[in-house]
Each structure stands twice: as C-alpha cells, then as structure tokens.
C-alpha cells in the first residue's frame, strides 16, 4: 500500500511538471519569435511527450498493481524513470538556450 501512495504523489508531481513545461514552451516560443531564434522550443514538446509517457507508465502501474509480477513492475518503473530523465534533460537544454541570458544578468 505504501508503494501506491508513492506512485500517486509522483503522478501529482508529474502533472505539475507538465504544466511548468507547457508554460515554458509558450514563453520560449514567444521569446524565440520576437528574437528570431531557431525554434529550439520544440525540445519542450519532445520532453513533454517523454514526461507524459512516464506519467502513463506510472498510471498503468497504479491501476494494475496486483496483476504485475515484481520483475515486470521493476522493468516498467525503470522505463518510466528513463523517459522522465530524458524528457527533463531535453526541457533543461531548451530552457538554458532560451533563458540562459537571464542567469547571466542575475549573476552580474
């Protein structure tokens, strides 16, 4: 039962992360159009899709918790975590490209 709550709270965190990725996508899209930058904001789209896959894998695990063998469950958790890691990394790359100047301004 403890594992159920872990997955449930992870789902809530993933929904919040997807909202943040969407907001950054829209802000970066507008900034990129104004500054005539390459459309690197599409990395947010790809990252959001991978985070969404991780969300779906966890959702599958929540609803099929008793029907999955431990080895299969661990494999699915690993796949979900890999998708999440790659998705967040792509979003981070895009955020640095669009908003890196802001960090330089703050540090001066």
C-alpha positions in Angstrom: 0.0 0.0 0.0 2.9 2.3 0.7 4.1 2.0 -2.9 0.6 3.0 -4.1 0.9 6.4 -2.3 4.4 6.9 -3.7 3.1 6.4 -7.2 0.1 8.6 -6.6 2.2 11.5 -5.3 4.6 11.0 -8.2 1.7 11.4 -10.6 0.7 14.7 -9.0 4.3 15.9 -9.3 4.4 14.8 -13.0 1.2 16.8 -13.7 2.8 19.9 -12.1 5.9 19.3 -14.1 3.9 19.1 -17.4 2.2 22.4 -16.6 5.6 24.0 -16.0 6.9 22.6 -19.3 3.9 23.9 -21.1 4.3 27.4 -19.7 8.0 27.4 -20.5 7.1 26.2 -24.0 4.7 29.1 -24.6 7.1 31.7 -23.1 10.1 30.3 -25.1 8.0 30.2 -28.3 7.1 33.9 -28.0 10.6 34.9 -27.0 12.1 32.9 -29.9 9.7 34.5 -32.4 10.5 38.0 -31.0 14.2 37.5 -31.2 14.1 35.4 -34.4 15.9 32.5 -32.8 15.9 28.9 -34.0 12.8 27.1 -32.9 14.5 25.1 -30.2 11.3 25.3 -28.1 10.3 22.1 -29.8 12.6 20.3 -27.4 9.9 21.2 -24.8 7.4 19.3 -26.9 9.6 16.2 -27.1 10.4 16.5 -23.4 6.7 16.8 -22.6 5.9 13.8 -24.6 8.5 11.7 -22.8 7.3 13.0 -19.4 3.8 12.1 -20.5 4.9 8.6 -21.3 6.4 8.3 -17.8 3.1 9.6 -16.4 1.2 6.9 -18.4 3.6 4.1 -17.2 3.1 5.1 -13.6 -0.7 5.4 -14.1 -0.6 1.8 -15.6 1.3 0.6 -12.5 -1.2 2.2 -10.2 -4.2 0.5 -11.8 -2.5 -2.8 -12.3 -0.6 -3.1 -9.1 -1.8 -6.5 -8.1 -1.6 -8.0 -11.5 2.0 -7.3 -12.3 4.9 -9.5 -11.2 7.8 -7.8 -9.4 10.2 -8.2 -12.3 7.8 -6.7 -14.8 6.9 -3.9 -12.3 10.6 -3.0 -11.9 11.1 -3.0 -15.6 8.2 -0.7 -16.1 9.4 1.6 -13.4 12.8 1.7 -15.0 11.3 2.6 -18.4 9.2 5.3 -16.8 12.2 6.8 -15.0 14.4 6.7 -18.1 11.7 8.5 -20.1 11.3 11.1 -17.3 15.1 11.7 -17.1 15.4 12.1 -20.9 12.4 14.4 -21.1 13.5 16.6 -18.2 17.0 16.8 -19.7 15.6 18.0 -23.1 13.5 20.6 -21.4 16.5 21.8 -19.4 18.5 22.1 -22.6 15.8 24.2 -24.2 15.5 26.3 -21.1 19.2 27.0 -21.0 19.2 28.0 -24.7 16.3 30.5 -24.2 16.7 31.7 -20.7 20.5 31.4 -20.1 20.9 35.1 -20.6 18.7 35.7 -17.6 21.0 33.7 -15.3 24.0 35.8 -16.6 22.1 39.0 -15.8 21.2 37.8 -12.3 24.8 36.9 -11.5 26.2 40.3 -12.5 
